[in-house]
C-alpha cells in the first residue's frame, strides 16, 4: 500500500486492510489477537473485526519486533511496556539487552558451526571415493555400523 493510500485510509478498517497496512497476513493478525497482543478489537454487529489506527500501529510494532528476532513472550512484554506510559526505560533496556546477549550466543554458535564445516570441507576430497570426513564427523566418527 502506498503512502497516499495509507493517508487516505478511512478508519476503522477490516482485517485485510489492517494486515496490508502492517505487512503481515490476516492469519497472523488473528494469532496476535489470540495472544492478547492487541487490546480488545472492536467488532461490527455482524461480528467483523474493526481495527483503528492504534491497532495497526501495534501490529506494525509487533512485525518490527518479530523482524528483530524477539520471541513472542518478549514481544508481549515490549507491547505492554510500550502501552505503559509510566514505564521506566530501564525495563525496556533489560528486555533488549537480554535479547542482544542471546543473539550474541546464537551468532557464536553459528560461527563455530561454520568453522567446523569449513574445516571438514577442506578435508573432503569431493571425488568418486566413498570415504567422506563430513559424514564421518556427523556420524560421530563411527563408520560401518
C-alpha positions in Angstrom: 0.0 0.0 0.0 1.4 3.4 -1.0 1.8 6.3 1.4 -1.1 8.1 -0.3 -3.3 5.1 0.1 -2.4 4.9 3.8 -3.1 8.6 4.3 -6.5 8.2 2.6 -7.5 5.2 4.7 -10.9 5.6 6.4 -10.8 4.2 9.9 -11.7 1.8 11.3 -10.6 -0.9 8.8 -11.3 -4.6 8.2 -8.7 -7.2 9.0 -7.5 -7.5 5.4 -6.7 -3.8 5.3 -5.1 -3.9 8.8 -2.9 -6.8 7.6 -1.8 -5.0 4.4 -1.0 -1.8 6.4 1.1 -3.9 8.8 2.8 -6.1 6.2 1.5 -9.3 7.9 -1.1 -11.8 7.0 -4.7 -11.7 8.3 -4.0 -15.1 9.9 -1.1 -13.5 11.9 -3.4 -10.6 12.9 -5.8 -13.1 14.3 -3.0 -15.0 16.0 -1.6 -11.9 17.7 -5.1 -11.0 18.8 -5.5 -14.5 20.3 -2.2 -14.0 22.2 -3.7 -10.7 23.7 -1.0 -8.6 22.0 -3.8 -6.3 20.8 -6.3 -4.8 23.1 -9.9 -5.7 22.6 -10.6 -5.1 18.9 -14.0 -3.7 18.1 -16.5 -5.7 16.1 -19.4 -4.8 13.9 -22.9 -6.0 14.8 -22.2 -8.9 12.4 -19.0 -9.8 14.1 -16.4 -8.5 11.7 -13.3 -7.1 13.4 -12.7 -3.4 13.1 -9.1 -2.1 13.6 -8.3 1.5 14.4 -5.0 3.4 13.8 -3.7 2.4 17.3 -4.3 -1.3 16.5 -2.5 -1.0 13.2 0.4 0.7 14.9 0.6 -2.1 17.4 0.6 -4.6 14.6 3.5 -2.7 12.9 5.3 -2.7 16.3 4.9 -6.5 16.6 6.1 -7.0 13.0 9.2 -4.9 13.6 9.9 -6.8 16.8 9.5 -10.1 15.1 11.8 -9.0 12.3 14.4 -8.2 15.0 14.1 -11.8 16.3 12.3 -11.1 19.6 10.3 -14.1 21.0 6.5 -13.8 21.4 7.0 -13.6 25.2 9.4 -10.7 24.7 7.1 -9.0 22.3 4.3 -9.3 24.7 6.4 -7.7 27.4 7.5 -5.0 25.0 4.0 -4.2 23.8 2.9 -3.9 27.5 5.8 -1.6 28.2 5.1 0.4 25.0 1.5 0.9 26.1 2.5 1.8 29.7 3.4 5.5 29.6 4.7 5.3 33.2 7.2 2.6 32.4 10.9 3.1 33.0 13.3 2.9 30.1 15.4 0.6 32.3 12.7 -2.1 31.9 12.8 -1.8 28.1 16.6 -1.8 28.1 16.6 -5.0 30.2 14.5 -6.9 27.7 16.5 -5.6 24.7 19.9 -6.4 26.5 18.8 -9.9 27.2 17.9 -10.3 23.5 21.2 -8.9 22.4 23.0 -11.3 24.7 21.0 -14.2 23.3 21.7 -13.1 19.7 25.4 -13.0 20.6 25.3 -16.5 21.8 23.5 -17.7 18.7 26.0 -15.9 16.5 28.9 -17.5 18.3 27.3 -21.0 17.9 26.6 -20.3 14.2 30.2 -19.2 13.7 31.5 -22.3 15.4 29.3 -24.4 13.1 30.7 -22.5 10.1 34.3 -23.1 11.2 33.7 -26.8 11.7 32.0 -27.2 8.3 34.7 -25.2 6.6 37.4 -27.4 8.2 35.5 -30.6 7.1 35.1 -29.2 3.6 38.9 -28.7 3.4 39.4 -32.4 4.2 36.8 -33.7 1.9 38.2 -34.9 -1.4 34.9 -34.4 -3.3 35.8 -37.1 -5.7 34.4 -40.6 -6.6 35.8 -42.2 -3.4 33.2 -43.2 -0.8 35.1 -42.0 2.3 33.9 -38.6 3.5 35.1 -36.7 6.6 31.9 -34.7 6.6 29.7 -37.8 7.0 32.2 -39.4 9.4 32.0 -36.3 11.7 28.2 -36.2 11.5 28.2 -39.9 12.5 30.4 -39.1 15.5 33.4 -40.7 13.9 31.8 -44.1 13.7 31.5 -45.7 10.3 30.3 -49.1 9.1 27.9 -49.8 12.0 
